[in-house]
Amino acid sequence: MTCSDDRAGKTLRLRQIASVFAKACVLALVVAGLGGCSSVVYAPKTAAVRAGTVRTSTIKQMEALNMDRAAPILIRIYKEESTLEVWKQDRSGKFALLNSYPICKFSGNLGPKLAQGDHQAPEGFYDIAPDQMNPNSSEYLAFNTGFPNAFDRSLGRTGSFLMVHGGCRSVGCYAMTDYAMEEIYGLVDEAFKGGQEKVQLQAFPFRMTAQNLASHAGDPNMPFWEMLKAGSDAFLATERPPRVAVCDRRYVFNPAVAGDFDPNASCPIGVDSTNEAGALQPSRETSASAVPPNTATIAYRTADPIAQKIKESLRGIY
């Protein structure tokens, strides 16, 4: 073998290595896209880290509502209304609506996220912790919703990197405009700096009124939505974030029994899904009297037929 042959062989091997590396990078991006949304591609850290900005008009609104700037917050999302709300604790300890922001885009339809690759935005009760904040997102600013939570995992639901972010484009996430996301991120960041350990995020298909539930009668997601309504009612009745637990593969809110529950085990004695919404009173949204009690949640304790249908339809695609 001559020197020129040796050099040619080395060049060929280098080209093959570069080709394999490029394909691996493309595959990683595709997998990330199936698992969540485009915000999962984290931008490199820079010297100037964005942290969000709370605007002067919002600070004045806090003062008018008797709120400390660093007080805890809560986030509510409504798909059908394309609205994200930030609620904040006032000096009496109750939460009041601080501001509303239009959701620029969310992917999928009404209903929960079931499987990786279904491009659904999640619905349910989630916690945002400081380590879920991403000031270096490729979609301006972002935070992870916390999907899948204990309830999702108990039903075998899969997916990752489901975010609220800027950029106004979505594949399974809730996308805001950069302008809106800058303030939302800033409000969350200031709450963490004020000592809040977790921010509760409540994601709903629509405002949980009896009329809206009636307008979607017959939808296979109804048992799940009735569970979400119990949590929504608990918050509106007490004006405080409900304590959320999972047992028997279903949500329970403000359970009378303390301690950690096993999401896959039967609920402790004294925990009943129809009575754990916190001594419900008529809420600021329409009363639930026109909707039957939440008895159909038993459909979500074992098999998840909706998830099975989605997985069957996706088989061979992803």
KELUMFI-760112 format. One record per residue: x, y, z of N, C-alpha, C in turn; residue in one letter. Coordinates in steps of 0.2 Angstrom, whole numbers, plus 5000, padded with zeros to 4 digits. Layout:
N
XYZXYZXYZA...
END
This chain:
318
500449945000500050005000500450065000M500350114996500750174995500550225000T500950285001500750335006500050365004C499950374997499350404994498750364996S498850294995498250254997498150255004D498650265009498550265016498150335018D498350385014497950455015497250445013R497150415007496450405005496050365009A496350315012495950275017495750315023G496250355026496050395032495550445030K495550475024495050525022494350495022T494350435019493750395019493450385025L493850365030493650345037493350405040R493650465040493450525043492850545040L492750535033492050555030491550515033R491650445034491150405037490950425044Q491450435048491350455055490950525055I491050565051490650635051489950615049A489850575044489250555042488750525047S489150475051488750445056488550495062V489050545063488850595068488350635066F488350655060487750705057487050665058A487050605056486450565057486250555064K486650545068486550545075486250605078A486450665076486250725078485550735075C485350715069484750725066484250685070V484450615071483950575075483850595082L484350625085484150655092483650715092A483750755087483250805086482550785084L482450725080481850695078481550675085V481950635089481650605095481450655099V481750705100481550765105480950795102A480850805096480250825093479650785094G479750715094479150675096479050675103L479450685107479350685114479050745117G479150805114478950865117478850915111G479150975112479051025107479751055106C479751105101480451125099480851165104S480551175110480851215115481351165119S481351105117481851055121482551065118V482651095113483351115111483551175114V483951165119484251215124484751255120Y484751325120485251365117485851365122A486451375119487051375123486951435128P487251425134487251475139487651535137K487451595138487851655136487951695142T488351755141488451795147487851825150A487451855145486851885147486251835147A486051815153485451765154484851805155V484351785151483651815151483351795158R482951835161482651815167481851845167A481651875161480951895161480951965164G480351995163480252065165479552075167T479452095173478752115175478652185174V478152205170478052265168477752315173R477852375172477652425177476852425178T476452415173475752415173475552355177S475952295177475752245181475952255189T476452285190476652305197476152345200I475852395196475352445199474752405200K474552345196473952305197474052265203Q474652245205474752215211474652255217M474852315217474752365222473952375223E473652385217472852395218472552335221A472852275220472452215222472752195229L473152235232473452225239473852165239N474352155234474752105233475552125234M475952085238476652095238476952065231D477452105229477752085222478052015222R478251995228478651925228478151875231A477451885231477051835234476951775229A476751725232476651665227476151675222P476151635216475751635211475451565209I474951565205474751505202474551515195L474551465190474451475183473851435181I473351455177472851425175472851425167R472751375163472751375156472051345154I471751375149471151355146471251345138Y471251285136471351275128470851305124K470251295125469751315120469751395120E469851425126469851505126470551525124E471051485123471751505121471951565126S471851545133472051595138472451565143T472951605145473351585151473251635156L473151615162473051665168473551655173E473751715176474251715182473851745188V473751695193473451715199473951725204W473851775209474351795214474051795221K474351785226474151785233474151855235Q473551875238473551945241473751945248D473751995252473952005259473451965264R472951945261472451905266472551835265S473051815260473151745259472751715254G472351745251471951715246472251735239K472051695234472351715227471751745223F472051795219471551835214471951835208A471451845202471751855196472151915195L472751905193473251965192473251985184L473251935180473351955173473151895168N472951905162472751855157473151865151S473451815148473851815142473551775136Y473551795130473251755125473751695123P473551635123474051585120474051585113I474651595110474751605103474651535099C474851485102474751415099474751365104K474351315103474451245106474351195101F474651135102474551085097474051035099S473750995094473250945096472550975097G472150935101471450945102471350955109N470650965111470450955118470550885120L470850875126470950815129471650805131G471850755136472450755139472950725134P473650735136474150705132474150635134K474250585130474250515131474850475130L475250495124475750455122476250505118A476950485119477450525116477350515108Q477350575105477250585098476550595096G476050605101475350615099475250695098D475750735100475750805099475250845102H474950815108474450845112474750885118Q474450945119474750985125474350955131A474750945137474450915143473850955146P473450915149472950935154472950905161E472850945166472950915172473250965177G473450935183473750975188474450965189F474951015188475651005188475951055193Y476651035194477051085198477651105194D477751165195478351195192478851215197I479451185197479951195202480551245198A480951275202481451315199481951285194P482051215195482451185190482151165184D481451185183481151175177481151235173Q481451295175481451355172482051355167M481951375161482451375156482551445153N483051485155483151555152483551555146P483751495144484151485138483851445132N483151445133482751405128482851435121S482851395116482851415109482151455107S481651445111481051485110480951535115E481551575116481551635120481651625127Y481051605131481051585138480551525138L480651485143480251425144480251395151A479751365153479751325159479351255157F479651205160479351135159478651125163N478151105160477551095164477551045169T478050995169478050945174477750875172G477450875165477150815163477750765161F477650705163477050675166477050675173P476550685177476450685184476250615186N476150615193476050545196475350515193A474850555191474250535188474450505181F474750545177474950525170475350455171D475850455175476250395175475850335177R475350345182474950285184474550255178S474450295173474050265167474550255161L475150255163475650235157475750285152G475550355153475550405148476350425148R476550435142477250455140477350525137T477850545137478050615134478550645138G478850695136479350735140479450805136S479750845140479850915138479250955136F478750945139478150985138478151055141L478251105137478451165140477851225139M477951275143477651335141478251385139V478151415133478751445130478551505125H479051545123478951595118478951565111G479051605106479151585100478551575095G477951575099477351565095477251505090C477551455092477551385088477551335093R477151275091477051225096477051155093S477351105096477251035094477151005101V476551005104476450975110476551025116G476651085115476751135121476251195120C476251235125475851295125476351355123Y476251385117476751435115476351505115A476751545118476551615119476951665114M476751725114477251775110477851785115T478351805112478951825116478751875121D478351925119478151985123477751955130Y477251915129476951885134477351845139A477751795135478151755139478651785144M478951845141479451885145479151895152E478451925152478151935159477951875163E477651825159477451765163478151735166I478651725163479251705165479551745171Y479451805170479651855176479251845182G478651835181478151825187478351765191L478451705187478651645190479351655194V479851685190480451695193480451735200D480051785200480051825206479751795211E479251745210478851705215479351655218A479851625214480351585217480851625221F481051685219481451725223481151745229K480551745229480151765236480051715240G480251645238480251595243479751535241G479351545236478851495234479251435231Q479151375233479551315231479251285225E478551285224478251255218477751305216K477651315209477051345206476551295204V475951295206475451255203475251275196Q475251235192474951245185474351205184L473751235183473151195181472951205174Q472951155170472851155163472151125161A471751155158471051135157470851135150F470351095148470151095140469751165139P469451185144469051245143468851275151F468551325151468351345158467851295161R467951275167467651215169466951235172M466451255168465751275170465351215168T464751215171464251165170464051165162A463951235160463751245153464251215148Q464951225149465451205145465451125145N465451095151465351025151464750995147L464251025148463651005144463751005137A464051065135464151065127464651015125S464950985129465450925126465150865129H464550855130464250795133464350735127A464550675130464650625125465450615123G465850665125466550665123466850605128D467250565125467550515129468050535135P468250595134468650625140468250655146N467550645145467150675151467350655158M467450585159467650565166468250605168P468750615164469350645166469250725167F468850755163468650825164468250835170W467850785172467450795178467950795184E468450755184468950755189469350825189M469450855183469750915183469350975186L468650965185468251015187468151015195K468250955198468250955205468850995208A469450985204470051025207469951105205G469651115200469551185198469051215203S468451185205468051205210468351215217D468751165218469151175225469551235225A469851255220470251315220469751375220F469251375216468851435216468451445223L468251395226467851395232468251425238A468951405238469351425244469851485242T469851495236470351545233471051535235E471251465236471851445237472051385233R472651375231472851315227472651245231P472251205228472151135232472751095233P472751055238473251005239473050945234R473450925230473350875224473650815226V473250755226473550695227473250645222A473650585221473350535217473350465220V472850435220472750365222472250335218C472250265217471850225213471750255206D472350285204472450305197471950365196R471850405200471350465199471650525204R471450585202471550635206471050645212Y471350665218470950685224471150755226V470750795228470950865230470750875237F471250905241471150925248470950865252N471250805251471050745255471150755262P470650725266470650735273471150695276A471450645273471950605275472650635273V473050645278473750665276474250615274A474750635272475250585270475350575262G475850535260475950525253475550465251D475150465245474750415243475150375237F474950315236475250275231474750285225D474950315219474550325214474150265211P474550205212474250135209473850095214N473850115220473550085226472850115227A472450075230471750105233471850165237S471350205237471450265241471350245248C471650285253471550265260470850275262P470650245267470050245270469850325272I469250345270469150415271469250465265G469550435260469650475254469150455249V468750505247468250485242468250545237D468250525230468350575225467750625224S467150605227466650645226466550695232T466950685237466950735243467550765245N468050765240468750785242468950855239E468450885236468550955233468651015238A468550995244468651055249468051085251G467551045253466851075255466651125251A466551105245466351155239465751195241L465951265239465351315239465251335232Q464751375230464651405224465251445222P465551425216466151455214466051525210S466551555208466551615204466351595197R466451535195466251515189465551475190E465151465185464451435186464451375190T463951365194463851315199463851245195S464151195198464151125195463451085196A462951115198462351085200462051045194S462151075188461851035182462250975180A462850965183463250915180463250855185V463150795183463150735188463750735192P463750705198464350695202464850655199P465450665201466050635198466050565200N465650525197465650455198465950415193T465950445187466250405181467050395181A467350425186468050425186468350355187T467950305188468150235189468450215182I468250245177468450225170469250235169A469450275174470150295173470650255178Y470350215182470750175187471150125184R470950095179471350035177471550045169T471150025165471350035158471250105156A471550125151471450195148471250185140D470650175139470450155132470550215127P470550275129470750325124471450325122I471950305127472650305126472750245121A472350185122472450135118472250145110Q471750185110471550205103472050245099K472350295103472850345101473450305099I473650255103474250215102474150175096K473550145095473450105089473450145083E473150205083473250245077473950275075S474350275080475050305079475450245077L475250185078475750125077475950125069R476550125068476750125061476950195059G476750245063476950315061477550335064I477550325071478150345075478450285078Y
END
